[in-house]
Amino acid sequence: MRLSDIHNISIKWKLIIPFLFLAFLGTFSLIFLSIRFQEKTFLSQEKSHLECLQKSFLSKVSESSTLALSFAKEASMNTCLKEALAQEDLQKLRKICTQSHQTLRGCFKSLGWRFLVMDKNGKTLELSDEKNKCVPKNLFRDWFTKKIPQSGLALVNGKIVIWGAVPVYNEKELVGAVAIIIPIDKHFLMSFTSIFKVSYTLVEYTKNYKIGAVLASTEPNKSINTAIYSQLDASKLPYFCVSPQGLSHKAMLITPLKDFQNVPLALLEIAADRTHSLELLTEYKKNMILVGAAGFLLSLGIIFWITIIFTRPIGKLVRAAQEIASGKTIKEIRLRYRDEIGILAQSLSEMLKSLEESHRQIKDYAENLEKKVRERTKALTESEEKYRTLVENVPLVVYRTDATGTLTFVNKYIEKLLGFSIEEVFEKKDFLLSRIVEEDKEIYRKHWKECLEKAKGFEIEYRMLDKDNQILYVVDHAIPETGKDGGVKSVDGIIVDVTDRRKAQEKILQAEELKALREISARLAHEIRNPLTVAGGFARQLLKNIPEGDPAHKKLEIIASEVERLEHILKTTLEYIKPRVLIFKETNLNELVQPLLTTFKDKFLEAGVQLEIDLDPSIPSLHLDPDLFRQVVENILELILSFTTEGAHIRVQSYPENNYVILAVTIEGVELKDEKFDPLLSPFSPTLEKNLPLGLPLTKIIIEKHNGLLKIDKLGKHTYSVTISIPTT
């Protein structure tokens, strides 16, 4: 069966087939999406469960570390121990340590300890529990030399241990150190398995995640899954996976264990059995497929029933049409339906009557018809050719509407003006009205109503939107054409683009207003500055002469402070109204800001803030005023430096995006109020401080003069971004 044969099948099947396809597609799409959603829900729950187990394990390690440190501190406070360490009395040390070790063994199943005494030459005197002598000298010596209490994890002779080390002072003199060791062995891991019914494994850490040794595990004869560990990435830890190769019934979470210096020591593998989850998911899939199949069968029956009802009257019309085509005389086609099909049957009946009348008229005009058609066709062709030549070549939109205001003709210039093709214009009934700016639609409707009802022409100016939603100013001149009864038959009109003229007028007016504003502001600032300077000078002089205890001293401080604030506002105003002419040059943005960022990096370091520079070398050159744009970047960095606190992180990036080059500054680790960025957006912001640059309020204006955009976003509770976008053309 060829594809073209589809057009020849019954209309019943033309309705049934697509509806069946849609019913099938909709039903099983919902089944598929539902199953996928359920799978994701199971995975999310399993991941959350394993993450909770990870947190519980790390919490237990932290508690054990704190407990070990507490025992070590308690031992270090023993007066006899201090004296024995100071005197380097081995016999006394062994006696004291034996008693302490027996006490600690009652608390922990496995415990190691070591005492050291360091003489003036740096040599160490060592005393150890021989049964648990598992700590290398160099590691214990490192704890000893830190001279502060410490705790954490360590890898000792192929075992991960929890340790707490405390220095021992005798009469403010460091005489030794005490350490408590708790190994993380199978016994330690089994305490979690009994609660959560999962397996725990400690695997030796290697930098490239090659297969290392199993340090401890709750599973007997535990072996490492090479397929999992070969694809580990340090940047993606903790690593979660389900049904890995060879373990289809397992869900696993792998996370690193680190020492007190944040150096990874081992990998903790937590594995949970997901057999029950897989059984539930399989049962859910079966139920969803059964429900979907039942729904599809129900849809199939309803579609057949509706199709039969719909096509039955069509069949009657087809049979009647076949009888008419065969030459039979049918006066009327009767159907009991009052819908569109019933109206069609009534129209066919009326058409039969009209056909009889048409046959009579055709006989009357048969002799003269061909001649009249030829003459009228020639005249119409000539008239249309002249009109089309004239209309299609004028540099304005020429249009015609019918008596309802619907477009019946428009020339091709509308494609140049608005960017829409002739076909797109005629697809929408009220096309011209739809492209008019919302605020101007009311006056447009008013004039068109008068034109259609009172046959009154009009000439109005309004704004339109082109295909790219750019505003155009146009003048619309419409003239109605009336019939014999005085009513409007059609409306002819032209639309002229006056955007360039309007913009030129606005620029001239804006320039004159700005010039007048600068002159008035400068004169006003000059008149205010002199008396303000005198008042400030007198206030400061009186403040020096009046003692601080005098009641007038506080009032004079307020006067002097307010005068100083007014002077700062005055300077900001003069700086803001100063005319600036941009001198554009071909400039590489990276080369422009790199020296400035290097200078500010030292300033931020002094404030305890890290500045990261990430400039993309592939960005194109820009047309910039180098001096003013450098001042913009400097102002932004000065503002950020004024409110960042120690520990914050700032990242400066440059990169291309579409037809723009982006310079982005991201601030992390600082919680601010939104008003902190107001000086960049408003020339007279109340948050503009005296120690900030005077040119700070000009930042937004200078960027806009470069046809750029300044954007400030809050990305999170402690994260903000300041973005400058400059066009490349």
Stockholm file with secondary structure:
# STOCKHOLM 1.0

chainA/1-729         MRLSDIHNISIKWKLIIPFLFLAFLGTFSLIFLSIRFQEKTFLSQEKSHLECLQKSFLSKVSESSTLALSFAKEASMNTCLKEALAQEDLQKLRKICTQSHQTLRGCFKSLGWRFLVMDKNGKTLELSDEKNKCVPKNLFRDWFTKKIPQSGLALVNGKIVIWGAVPVYNEKELVGAVAIIIPIDKHFLMSFTSIFKVSYTLVEYTKNYKIGAVLASTEPNKSINTAIYSQLDASKLPYFCVSPQGLSHKAMLITPLKDFQNVPLALLEIAADRTHSLELLTEYKKNMILVGAAGFLLSLGIIFWITIIFTRPIGKLVRAAQEIASGKTIKEIRLRYRDEIGILAQSLSEMLKSLEESHRQIKDYAENLEKKVRERTKALTESEEKYRTLVENVPLVVYRTDATGTLTFVNKYIEKLLGFSIEEVFEKKDFLLSRIVEEDKEIYRKHWKECLEKAKGFEIEYRMLDKDNQILYVVDHAIPETGKDGGVKSVDGIIVDVTDRRKAQEKILQAEELKALREISARLAHEIRNPLTVAGGFARQLLKNIPEGDPAHKKLEIIASEVERLEHILKTTLEYIKPRVLIFKETNLNELVQPLLTTFKDKFLEAGVQLEIDLDPSIPSLHLDPDLFRQVVENILELILSFTTEGAHIRVQSYPENNYVILAVTIEGVELKDEKFDPLLSPFSPTLEKNLPLGLPLTKIIIEKHNGLLKIDKLGKHTYSVTISIPTT
#=GR chainA/1-729 SS CCGGGGGGSCHHHHHHHHHHHHHHHHHHHHHHHHHHHHHHHHHHHHHHHHHHHHHHHHHHHHHHHHHHHHHHHHHHTCHHHHHHHHHTCHHHHHHHHHHHHHHHHTTCSSCEEEEEEECTTSCEEEEECGGGCCSCHHHHHHHHHHCSCEEEEEEETTEEEEEEEEEEEETTEEEEEEEEEEECCHHHHHHHHHHHCCEEEEEECCTTCCCCCEEEESSTTCCCCHHHHTTCCGGGCSEEEESCTTCTTEEEEEEEEECTTSCEEEEEEEEEECHHHHHHHHHHHHHHHHHHHHHHHHHHHHHHHHHHHHHHHHHHHHHHHHHHHTTCCCSCCCCSCCSHHHHHHHHHHHHHHHHHHHHHHHHHHHHHHHHHHHHHHHHHHHHHHHHHHHHHHSSSEEEEEETTSCEEEECTHHHHHHCCCHHHHHHSTTHHHHTBCGGGHHHHHHHHHHHHHHCCCEEEEEEEECTTCCEEEEEEEEEEEECTTSSEEEEEEEEEECHHHHHHHHHHHHHHHHHHHHHHHHHHHHHHHHHHHHHHHHHHHHHHHSCTTSHHHHHHHHHHHHHHHHHHHHHHHHHHHSCCCCCCEEECHHHHHHHHHHHHHHHHHHTTCEEEEEECTTCCCEEECHHHHHHHHHHHHHHHHHHCCTTCEEEEEEEEETTEEEEEEEEESCCCCGGGGHHHHCTTCTTCCTTSCTTGGGHHHHHHHTTCEEEEEEEETTEEEEEEEEECC
#=GC SS_cons         CCGGGGGGSCHHHHHHHHHHHHHHHHHHHHHHHHHHHHHHHHHHHHHHHHHHHHHHHHHHHHHHHHHHHHHHHHHHTCHHHHHHHHHTCHHHHHHHHHHHHHHHHTTCSSCEEEEEEECTTSCEEEEECGGGCCSCHHHHHHHHHHCSCEEEEEEETTEEEEEEEEEEEETTEEEEEEEEEEECCHHHHHHHHHHHCCEEEEEECCTTCCCCCEEEESSTTCCCCHHHHTTCCGGGCSEEEESCTTCTTEEEEEEEEECTTSCEEEEEEEEEECHHHHHHHHHHHHHHHHHHHHHHHHHHHHHHHHHHHHHHHHHHHHHHHHHHHTTCCCSCCCCSCCSHHHHHHHHHHHHHHHHHHHHHHHHHHHHHHHHHHHHHHHHHHHHHHHHHHHHHHSSSEEEEEETTSCEEEECTHHHHHHCCCHHHHHHSTTHHHHTBCGGGHHHHHHHHHHHHHHCCCEEEEEEEECTTCCEEEEEEEEEEEECTTSSEEEEEEEEEECHHHHHHHHHHHHHHHHHHHHHHHHHHHHHHHHHHHHHHHHHHHHHHHSCTTSHHHHHHHHHHHHHHHHHHHHHHHHHHHSCCCCCCEEECHHHHHHHHHHHHHHHHHHTTCEEEEEECTTCCCEEECHHHHHHHHHHHHHHHHHHCCTTCEEEEEEEEETTEEEEEEEEESCCCCGGGGHHHHCTTCTTCCTTSCTTGGGHHHHHHHTTCEEEEEEEETTEEEEEEEEECC
//
